[in-house]
Amino acid sequence: MKLSTKTITGGGMMAGHRTYIIAGVGILSAVGAYLVGDTNLIDTINIVFPLAAIYFLKKDMDDDKGANNGK
């Protein structure tokens, strides 16, 4: 049986978007923890910046893939 990218093991409809979702959920969790009072501002910043960097680096890599398809 051949697995396609539409199956669960291939990521389904979220294939290629998991990194964005994980980074977004992490950022929302960090901001939520700050607003509730579980963390301070420095800890929140230390969590948000690396997650934002992962998001933007993944976005840049995806954009570069699309630009090289015409070669």
PDB file with one MODEL, atoms N, CA, C and O in Angstrom:
MODEL        1
ATOM      1  N   MET A   1       0.842  -1.176   0.000  1.00  0.00           N
ATOM      2  CA  MET A   1       0.000   0.000   0.000  1.00  0.00           C
ATOM      3  C   MET A   1       0.890   1.244   0.000  1.00  0.00           C
ATOM      4  O   MET A   1       1.736   1.411   0.878  1.00  0.00           O
ATOM      5  N   LYS A   2       0.697   2.084  -0.960  1.00  0.00           N
ATOM      6  CA  LYS A   2       1.485   3.305  -1.070  1.00  0.00           C
ATOM      7  C   LYS A   2       0.839   4.414  -0.236  1.00  0.00           C
ATOM      8  O   LYS A   2      -0.365   4.655  -0.325  1.00  0.00           O
ATOM      9  N   LEU A   3       1.670   5.091   0.584  1.00  0.00           N
ATOM     10  CA  LEU A   3       1.162   6.181   1.413  1.00  0.00           C
ATOM     11  C   LEU A   3       1.264   7.494   0.649  1.00  0.00           C
ATOM     12  O   LEU A   3       2.314   7.827   0.100  1.00  0.00           O
ATOM     13  N   SER A   4       0.191   8.214   0.622  1.00  0.00           N
ATOM     14  CA  SER A   4       0.215   9.533  -0.008  1.00  0.00           C
ATOM     15  C   SER A   4       0.342  10.602   1.067  1.00  0.00           C
ATOM     16  O   SER A   4       0.267  10.307   2.260  1.00  0.00           O
ATOM     17  N   THR A   5       0.533  11.828   0.644  1.00  0.00           N
ATOM     18  CA  THR A   5       0.667  12.920   1.611  1.00  0.00           C
ATOM     19  C   THR A   5      -0.668  13.274   2.246  1.00  0.00           C
ATOM     20  O   THR A   5      -0.716  14.102   3.155  1.00  0.00           O
ATOM     21  N   LYS A   6      -1.746  12.664   1.785  1.00  0.00           N
ATOM     22  CA  LYS A   6      -3.064  12.940   2.362  1.00  0.00           C
ATOM     23  C   LYS A   6      -3.336  12.096   3.594  1.00  0.00           C
ATOM     24  O   LYS A   6      -4.292  12.370   4.318  1.00  0.00           O
ATOM     25  N   THR A   7      -2.514  11.066   3.857  1.00  0.00           N
ATOM     26  CA  THR A   7      -2.754  10.199   4.999  1.00  0.00           C
ATOM     27  C   THR A   7      -2.236  10.836   6.282  1.00  0.00           C
ATOM     28  O   THR A   7      -1.535  11.848   6.257  1.00  0.00           O
ATOM     29  N   ILE A   8      -2.593  10.228   7.388  1.00  0.00           N
ATOM     30  CA  ILE A   8      -2.173  10.752   8.691  1.00  0.00           C
ATOM     31  C   ILE A   8      -0.661  10.701   8.831  1.00  0.00           C
ATOM     32  O   ILE A   8      -0.061  11.641   9.353  1.00  0.00           O
ATOM     33  N   THR A   9      -0.028   9.616   8.374  1.00  0.00           N
ATOM     34  CA  THR A   9       1.414   9.499   8.529  1.00  0.00           C
ATOM     35  C   THR A   9       2.166  10.497   7.657  1.00  0.00           C
ATOM     36  O   THR A   9       3.320  10.815   7.945  1.00  0.00           O
ATOM     37  N   GLY A  10       1.541  10.992   6.606  1.00  0.00           N
ATOM     38  CA  GLY A  10       2.167  11.991   5.751  1.00  0.00           C
ATOM     39  C   GLY A  10       1.891  13.411   6.193  1.00  0.00           C
ATOM     40  O   GLY A  10       2.349  14.361   5.557  1.00  0.00           O
ATOM     41  N   GLY A  11       1.155  13.565   7.265  1.00  0.00           N
ATOM     42  CA  GLY A  11       0.863  14.896   7.773  1.00  0.00           C
ATOM     43  C   GLY A  11      -0.530  15.389   7.432  1.00  0.00           C
ATOM     44  O   GLY A  11      -0.992  16.388   7.983  1.00  0.00           O
ATOM     45  N   GLY A  12      -1.191  14.699   6.536  1.00  0.00           N
ATOM     46  CA  GLY A  12      -2.545  15.087   6.169  1.00  0.00           C
ATOM     47  C   GLY A  12      -2.597  16.475   5.581  1.00  0.00           C
ATOM     48  O   GLY A  12      -1.671  16.903   4.891  1.00  0.00           O
ATOM     49  N   MET A  13      -3.680  17.181   5.853  1.00  0.00           N
ATOM     50  CA  MET A  13      -3.837  18.520   5.282  1.00  0.00           C
ATOM     51  C   MET A  13      -2.934  19.545   5.958  1.00  0.00           C
ATOM     52  O   MET A  13      -2.798  20.665   5.466  1.00  0.00           O
ATOM     53  N   MET A  14      -2.311  19.176   7.088  1.00  0.00           N
ATOM     54  CA  MET A  14      -1.441  20.104   7.802  1.00  0.00           C
ATOM     55  C   MET A  14       0.035  19.902   7.461  1.00  0.00           C
ATOM     56  O   MET A  14       0.898  20.532   8.073  1.00  0.00           O
ATOM     57  N   ALA A  15       0.334  19.042   6.503  1.00  0.00           N
ATOM     58  CA  ALA A  15       1.722  18.805   6.125  1.00  0.00           C
ATOM     59  C   ALA A  15       2.348  20.119   5.663  1.00  0.00           C
ATOM     60  O   ALA A  15       1.799  20.814   4.808  1.00  0.00           O
ATOM     61  N   GLY A  16       3.485  20.444   6.229  1.00  0.00           N
ATOM     62  CA  GLY A  16       4.166  21.684   5.879  1.00  0.00           C
ATOM     63  C   GLY A  16       3.758  22.868   6.730  1.00  0.00           C
ATOM     64  O   GLY A  16       4.379  23.927   6.645  1.00  0.00           O
ATOM     65  N   HIS A  17       2.737  22.718   7.544  1.00  0.00           N
ATOM     66  CA  HIS A  17       2.261  23.828   8.378  1.00  0.00           C
ATOM     67  C   HIS A  17       2.440  23.542   9.867  1.00  0.00           C
ATOM     68  O   HIS A  17       2.109  24.383  10.703  1.00  0.00           O
ATOM     69  N   ARG A  18       2.955  22.376  10.199  1.00  0.00           N
ATOM     70  CA  ARG A  18       3.087  22.011  11.610  1.00  0.00           C
ATOM     71  C   ARG A  18       4.021  22.942  12.356  1.00  0.00           C
ATOM     72  O   ARG A  18       3.754  23.278  13.510  1.00  0.00           O
ATOM     73  N   THR A  19       5.108  23.368  11.731  1.00  0.00           N
ATOM     74  CA  THR A  19       6.057  24.259  12.400  1.00  0.00           C
ATOM     75  C   THR A  19       5.393  25.578  12.756  1.00  0.00           C
ATOM     76  O   THR A  19       5.607  26.110  13.845  1.00  0.00           O
ATOM     77  N   TYR A  20       4.592  26.103  11.849  1.00  0.00           N
ATOM     78  CA  TYR A  20       3.888  27.360  12.117  1.00  0.00           C
ATOM     79  C   TYR A  20       2.907  27.205  13.272  1.00  0.00           C
ATOM     80  O   TYR A  20       2.789  28.092  14.117  1.00  0.00           O
ATOM     81  N   ILE A  21       2.212  26.090  13.306  1.00  0.00           N
ATOM     82  CA  ILE A  21       1.227  25.864  14.362  1.00  0.00           C
ATOM     83  C   ILE A  21       1.916  25.728  15.714  1.00  0.00           C
ATOM     84  O   ILE A  21       1.471  26.314  16.700  1.00  0.00           O
ATOM     85  N   ILE A  22       3.007  24.952  15.764  1.00  0.00           N
ATOM     86  CA  ILE A  22       3.736  24.758  17.019  1.00  0.00           C
ATOM     87  C   ILE A  22       4.288  26.089  17.526  1.00  0.00           C
ATOM     88  O   ILE A  22       4.180  26.391  18.714  1.00  0.00           O
ATOM     89  N   ALA A  23       4.881  26.888  16.632  1.00  0.00           N
ATOM     90  CA  ALA A  23       5.428  28.188  17.037  1.00  0.00           C
ATOM     91  C   ALA A  23       4.311  29.110  17.516  1.00  0.00           C
ATOM     92  O   ALA A  23       4.474  29.801  18.522  1.00  0.00           O
ATOM     93  N   GLY A  24       3.197  29.132  16.823  1.00  0.00           N
ATOM     94  CA  GLY A  24       2.070  29.984  17.214  1.00  0.00           C
ATOM     95  C   GLY A  24       1.494  29.595  18.565  1.00  0.00           C
ATOM     96  O   GLY A  24       1.214  30.456  19.399  1.00  0.00           O
ATOM     97  N   VAL A  25       1.320  28.315  18.776  1.00  0.00           N
ATOM     98  CA  VAL A  25       0.789  27.840  20.062  1.00  0.00           C
ATOM     99  C   VAL A  25       1.768  28.151  21.191  1.00  0.00           C
ATOM    100  O   VAL A  25       1.356  28.521  22.290  1.00  0.00           O
ATOM    101  N   GLY A  26       3.068  28.001  20.919  1.00  0.00           N
ATOM    102  CA  GLY A  26       4.068  28.320  21.935  1.00  0.00           C
ATOM    103  C   GLY A  26       4.055  29.790  22.312  1.00  0.00           C
ATOM    104  O   GLY A  26       4.150  30.140  23.488  1.00  0.00           O
ATOM    105  N   ILE A  27       3.937  30.655  21.298  1.00  0.00           N
ATOM    106  CA  ILE A  27       3.886  32.099  21.569  1.00  0.00           C
ATOM    107  C   ILE A  27       2.626  32.454  22.351  1.00  0.00           C
ATOM    108  O   ILE A  27       2.684  33.214  23.317  1.00  0.00           O
ATOM    109  N   LEU A  28       1.491  31.905  21.934  1.00  0.00           N
ATOM    110  CA  LEU A  28       0.244  32.176  22.658  1.00  0.00           C
ATOM    111  C   LEU A  28       0.315  31.662  24.094  1.00  0.00           C
ATOM    112  O   LEU A  28      -0.194  32.313  25.007  1.00  0.00           O
ATOM    113  N   SER A  29       0.936  30.512  24.302  1.00  0.00           N
ATOM    114  CA  SER A  29       1.074  29.967  25.656  1.00  0.00           C
ATOM    115  C   SER A  29       1.957  30.853  26.520  1.00  0.00           C
ATOM    116  O   SER A  29       1.652  31.087  27.689  1.00  0.00           O
ATOM    117  N   ALA A  30       3.050  31.345  25.949  1.00  0.00           N
ATOM    118  CA  ALA A  30       3.954  32.211  26.719  1.00  0.00           C
ATOM    119  C   ALA A  30       3.269  33.518  27.095  1.00  0.00           C
ATOM    120  O   ALA A  30       3.387  33.979  28.230  1.00  0.00           O
ATOM    121  N   VAL A  31       2.560  34.111  26.151  1.00  0.00           N
ATOM    122  CA  VAL A  31       1.846  35.363  26.442  1.00  0.00           C
ATOM    123  C   VAL A  31       0.732  35.113  27.456  1.00  0.00           C
ATOM    124  O   VAL A  31       0.515  35.926  28.354  1.00  0.00           O
ATOM    125  N   GLY A  32       0.031  33.997  27.313  1.00  0.00           N
ATOM    126  CA  GLY A  32      -1.013  33.660  28.275  1.00  0.00           C
ATOM    127  C   GLY A  32      -0.464  33.455  29.674  1.00  0.00           C
ATOM    128  O   GLY A  32      -1.063  33.897  30.655  1.00  0.00           O
ATOM    129  N   ALA A  33       0.677  32.782  29.766  1.00  0.00           N
ATOM    130  CA  ALA A  33       1.299  32.571  31.079  1.00  0.00           C
ATOM    131  C   ALA A  33       1.705  33.899  31.704  1.00  0.00           C
ATOM    132  O   ALA A  33       1.594  34.072  32.918  1.00  0.00           O
ATOM    133  N   TYR A  34       2.173  34.836  30.888  1.00  0.00           N
ATOM    134  CA  TYR A  34       2.534  36.156  31.406  1.00  0.00           C
ATOM    135  C   TYR A  34       1.290  36.900  31.896  1.00  0.00           C
ATOM    136  O   TYR A  34       1.303  37.501  32.969  1.00  0.00           O
ATOM    137  N   LEU A  35       0.228  36.856  31.111  1.00  0.00           N
ATOM    138  CA  LEU A  35      -0.991  37.576  31.490  1.00  0.00           C
ATOM    139  C   LEU A  35      -1.634  37.003  32.743  1.00  0.00           C
ATOM    140  O   LEU A  35      -2.238  37.744  33.518  1.00  0.00           O
ATOM    141  N   VAL A  36      -1.517  35.712  32.953  1.00  0.00           N
ATOM    142  CA  VAL A  36      -2.075  35.082  34.143  1.00  0.00           C
ATOM    143  C   VAL A  36      -1.198  35.339  35.357  1.00  0.00           C
ATOM    144  O   VAL A  36      -1.676  35.332  36.492  1.00  0.00           O
ATOM    145  N   GLY A  37       0.100  35.570  35.111  1.00  0.00           N
ATOM    146  CA  GLY A  37       1.007  35.851  36.211  1.00  0.00           C
ATOM    147  C   GLY A  37       1.924  34.691  36.551  1.00  0.00           C
ATOM    148  O   GLY A  37       2.606  34.729  37.575  1.00  0.00           O
ATOM    149  N   ASP A  38       1.958  33.660  35.717  1.00  0.00           N
ATOM    150  CA  ASP A  38       2.815  32.512  35.990  1.00  0.00           C
ATOM    151  C   ASP A  38       4.282  32.780  35.668  1.00  0.00           C
ATOM    152  O   ASP A  38       5.161  32.150  36.255  1.00  0.00           O
ATOM    153  N   THR A  39       4.562  33.698  34.752  1.00  0.00           N
ATOM    154  CA  THR A  39       5.946  34.033  34.402  1.00  0.00           C
ATOM    155  C   THR A  39       6.111  35.546  34.429  1.00  0.00           C
ATOM    156  O   THR A  39       5.132  36.293  34.459  1.00  0.00           O
ATOM    157  N   ASN A  40       7.366  35.983  34.419  1.00  0.00           N
ATOM    158  CA  ASN A  40       7.613  37.421  34.357  1.00  0.00           C
ATOM    159  C   ASN A  40       7.911  37.811  32.900  1.00  0.00           C
ATOM    160  O   ASN A  40       7.951  36.954  32.017  1.00  0.00           O
ATOM    161  N   LEU A  41       8.115  39.085  32.667  1.00  0.00           N
ATOM    162  CA  LEU A  41       8.288  39.598  31.306  1.00  0.00           C
ATOM    163  C   LEU A  41       9.572  39.073  30.663  1.00  0.00           C
ATOM    164  O   LEU A  41       9.579  38.770  29.470  1.00  0.00           O
ATOM    165  N   ILE A  42      10.643  38.961  31.421  1.00  0.00           N
ATOM    166  CA  ILE A  42      11.918  38.481  30.873  1.00  0.00           C
ATOM    167  C   ILE A  42      11.781  37.039  30.390  1.00  0.00           C
ATOM    168  O   ILE A  42      12.251  36.707  29.301  1.00  0.00           O
ATOM    169  N   ASP A  43      11.152  36.187  31.176  1.00  0.00           N
ATOM    170  CA  ASP A  43      10.946  34.795  30.761  1.00  0.00           C
ATOM    171  C   ASP A  43      10.068  34.711  29.514  1.00  0.00           C
ATOM    172  O   ASP A  43      10.316  33.899  28.623  1.00  0.00           O
ATOM    173  N   THR A  44       9.059  35.543  29.462  1.00  0.00           N
ATOM    174  CA  THR A  44       8.173  35.555  28.294  1.00  0.00           C
ATOM    175  C   THR A  44       8.937  35.952  27.036  1.00  0.00           C
ATOM    176  O   THR A  44       8.775  35.334  25.984  1.00  0.00           O
ATOM    177  N   ILE A  45       9.760  36.975  27.145  1.00  0.00           N
ATOM    178  CA  ILE A  45      10.565  37.411  25.997  1.00  0.00           C
ATOM    179  C   ILE A  45      11.535  36.313  25.582  1.00  0.00           C
ATOM    180  O   ILE A  45      11.740  36.080  24.391  1.00  0.00           O
ATOM    181  N   ASN A  46      12.139  35.631  26.572  1.00  0.00           N
ATOM    182  CA  ASN A  46      13.079  34.550  26.274  1.00  0.00           C
ATOM    183  C   ASN A  46      12.403  33.357  25.606  1.00  0.00           C
ATOM    184  O   ASN A  46      13.082  32.552  24.968  1.00  0.00           O
ATOM    185  N   ILE A  47      11.116  33.226  25.734  1.00  0.00           N
ATOM    186  CA  ILE A  47      10.379  32.160  25.067  1.00  0.00           C
ATOM    187  C   ILE A  47       9.891  32.611  23.693  1.00  0.00           C
ATOM    188  O   ILE A  47       9.965  31.851  22.727  1.00  0.00           O
ATOM    189  N   VAL A  48       9.394  33.844  23.605  1.00  0.00           N
ATOM    190  CA  VAL A  48       8.763  34.320  22.373  1.00  0.00           C
ATOM    191  C   VAL A  48       9.779  34.532  21.248  1.00  0.00           C
ATOM    192  O   VAL A  48       9.505  34.156  20.108  1.00  0.00           O
ATOM    193  N   PHE A  49      10.924  35.112  21.529  1.00  0.00           N
ATOM    194  CA  PHE A  49      11.880  35.406  20.460  1.00  0.00           C
ATOM    195  C   PHE A  49      12.395  34.157  19.738  1.00  0.00           C
ATOM    196  O   PHE A  49      12.428  34.161  18.508  1.00  0.00           O
ATOM    197  N   PRO A  50      12.795  33.098  20.431  1.00  0.00           N
ATOM    198  CA  PRO A  50      13.221  31.901  19.691  1.00  0.00           C
ATOM    199  C   PRO A  50      12.094  31.270  18.866  1.00  0.00           C
ATOM    200  O   PRO A  50      12.330  30.786  17.760  1.00  0.00           O
ATOM    201  N   LEU A  51      10.873  31.277  19.405  1.00  0.00           N
ATOM    202  CA  LEU A  51       9.752  30.726  18.644  1.00  0.00           C
ATOM    203  C   LEU A  51       9.451  31.565  17.413  1.00  0.00           C
ATOM    204  O   LEU A  51       9.129  31.025  16.354  1.00  0.00           O
ATOM    205  N   ALA A  52       9.554  32.884  17.547  1.00  0.00           N
ATOM    206  CA  ALA A  52       9.354  33.759  16.382  1.00  0.00           C
ATOM    207  C   ALA A  52      10.464  33.539  15.360  1.00  0.00           C
ATOM    208  O   ALA A  52      10.218  33.580  14.154  1.00  0.00           O
ATOM    209  N   ALA A  53      11.682  33.306  15.836  1.00  0.00           N
ATOM    210  CA  ALA A  53      12.792  33.042  14.917  1.00  0.00           C
ATOM    211  C   ALA A  53      12.566  31.747  14.150  1.00  0.00           C
ATOM    212  O   ALA A  53      12.836  31.687  12.951  1.00  0.00           O
ATOM    213  N   ILE A  54      12.079  30.718  14.817  1.00  0.00           N
ATOM    214  CA  ILE A  54      11.768  29.460  14.141  1.00  0.00           C
ATOM    215  C   ILE A  54      10.706  29.690  13.071  1.00  0.00           C
ATOM    216  O   ILE A  54      10.822  29.185  11.954  1.00  0.00           O
ATOM    217  N   TYR A  55       9.679  30.449  13.412  1.00  0.00           N
ATOM    218  CA  TYR A  55       8.606  30.743  12.455  1.00  0.00           C
ATOM    219  C   TYR A  55       9.165  31.439  11.218  1.00  0.00           C
ATOM    220  O   TYR A  55       8.886  31.025  10.093  1.00  0.00           O
ATOM    221  N   PHE A  56       9.951  32.492  11.422  1.00  0.00           N
ATOM    222  CA  PHE A  56      10.428  33.273  10.284  1.00  0.00           C
ATOM    223  C   PHE A  56      11.509  32.541   9.489  1.00  0.00           C
ATOM    224  O   PHE A  56      11.587  32.712   8.272  1.00  0.00           O
ATOM    225  N   LEU A  57      12.341  31.732  10.142  1.00  0.00           N
ATOM    226  CA  LEU A  57      13.331  30.945   9.411  1.00  0.00           C
ATOM    227  C   LEU A  57      12.653  29.898   8.539  1.00  0.00           C
ATOM    228  O   LEU A  57      13.069  29.674   7.403  1.00  0.00           O
ATOM    229  N   LYS A  58      11.615  29.257   9.060  1.00  0.00           N
ATOM    230  CA  LYS A  58      10.860  28.274   8.276  1.00  0.00           C
ATOM    231  C   LYS A  58      10.183  28.969   7.097  1.00  0.00           C
ATOM    232  O   LYS A  58      10.167  28.439   5.986  1.00  0.00           O
ATOM    233  N   LYS A  59       9.631  30.142   7.337  1.00  0.00           N
ATOM    234  CA  LYS A  59       8.972  30.907   6.275  1.00  0.00           C
ATOM    235  C   LYS A  59       9.979  31.255   5.179  1.00  0.00           C
ATOM    236  O   LYS A  59       9.664  31.161   3.993  1.00  0.00           O
ATOM    237  N   ASP A  60      11.186  31.655   5.572  1.00  0.00           N
ATOM    238  CA  ASP A  60      12.224  32.001   4.604  1.00  0.00           C
ATOM    239  C   ASP A  60      12.643  30.775   3.797  1.00  0.00           C
ATOM    240  O   ASP A  60      12.856  30.875   2.589  1.00  0.00           O
ATOM    241  N   MET A  61      12.765  29.622   4.453  1.00  0.00           N
ATOM    242  CA  MET A  61      13.142  28.403   3.739  1.00  0.00           C
ATOM    243  C   MET A  61      12.054  27.997   2.753  1.00  0.00           C
ATOM    244  O   MET A  61      12.359  27.561   1.642  1.00  0.00           O
ATOM    245  N   ASP A  62      10.786  28.137   3.145  1.00  0.00           N
ATOM    246  CA  ASP A  62       9.691  27.810   2.239  1.00  0.00           C
ATOM    247  C   ASP A  62       9.656  28.761   1.043  1.00  0.00           C
ATOM    248  O   ASP A  62       9.380  28.337  -0.080  1.00  0.00           O
ATOM    249  N   ASP A  63       9.932  30.036   1.277  1.00  0.00           N
ATOM    250  CA  ASP A  63       9.959  31.013   0.187  1.00  0.00           C
ATOM    251  C   ASP A  63      11.099  30.728  -0.781  1.00  0.00           C
ATOM    252  O   ASP A  63      10.946  30.901  -1.990  1.00  0.00           O
ATOM    253  N   ASP A  64      12.248  30.290  -0.254  1.00  0.00           N
ATOM    254  CA  ASP A  64      13.395  29.963  -1.108  1.00  0.00           C
ATOM    255  C   ASP A  64      13.110  28.740  -1.970  1.00  0.00           C
ATOM    256  O   ASP A  64      13.558  28.683  -3.115  1.00  0.00           O
ATOM    257  N   LYS A  65      12.382  27.767  -1.451  1.00  0.00           N
ATOM    258  CA  LYS A  65      12.030  26.588  -2.239  1.00  0.00           C
ATOM    259  C   LYS A  65      11.190  26.979  -3.447  1.00  0.00           C
ATOM    260  O   LYS A  65      11.410  26.487  -4.554  1.00  0.00           O
ATOM    261  N   GLY A  66      10.235  27.860  -3.228  1.00  0.00           N
ATOM    262  CA  GLY A  66       9.352  28.295  -4.301  1.00  0.00           C
ATOM    263  C   GLY A  66      10.091  29.105  -5.356  1.00  0.00           C
ATOM    264  O   GLY A  66       9.744  29.039  -6.535  1.00  0.00           O
ATOM    265  N   ALA A  67      11.109  29.871  -4.953  1.00  0.00           N
ATOM    266  CA  ALA A  67      11.844  30.714  -5.886  1.00  0.00           C
ATOM    267  C   ALA A  67      12.740  29.884  -6.797  1.00  0.00           C
ATOM    268  O   ALA A  67      13.025  30.299  -7.920  1.00  0.00           O
ATOM    269  N   ASN A  68      13.186  28.726  -6.337  1.00  0.00           N
ATOM    270  CA  ASN A  68      14.106  27.900  -7.120  1.00  0.00           C
ATOM    271  C   ASN A  68      13.390  26.948  -8.063  1.00  0.00           C
ATOM    272  O   ASN A  68      14.049  26.247  -8.830  1.00  0.00           O
ATOM    273  N   ASN A  69      12.075  26.899  -8.033  1.00  0.00           N
ATOM    274  CA  ASN A  69      11.351  25.974  -8.905  1.00  0.00           C
ATOM    275  C   ASN A  69      11.440  26.373 -10.365  1.00  0.00           C
ATOM    276  O   ASN A  69      11.271  25.520 -11.237  1.00  0.00           O
ATOM    277  N   GLY A  70      11.697  27.631 -10.664  1.00  0.00           N
ATOM    278  CA  GLY A  70      11.740  28.084 -12.050  1.00  0.00           C
ATOM    279  C   GLY A  70      13.071  27.809 -12.739  1.00  0.00           C
ATOM    280  O   GLY A  70      13.185  28.003 -13.949  1.00  0.00           O
ATOM    281  N   LYS A  71      14.085  27.358 -11.989  1.00  0.00           N
ATOM    282  CA  LYS A  71      15.417  27.121 -12.588  1.00  0.00           C
ATOM    283  C   LYS A  71      15.490  25.798 -13.282  1.00  0.00           C
ATOM    284  O   LYS A  71      16.533  25.448 -13.835  1.00  0.00           O
TER     285      LYS A  71
ENDMDL
END
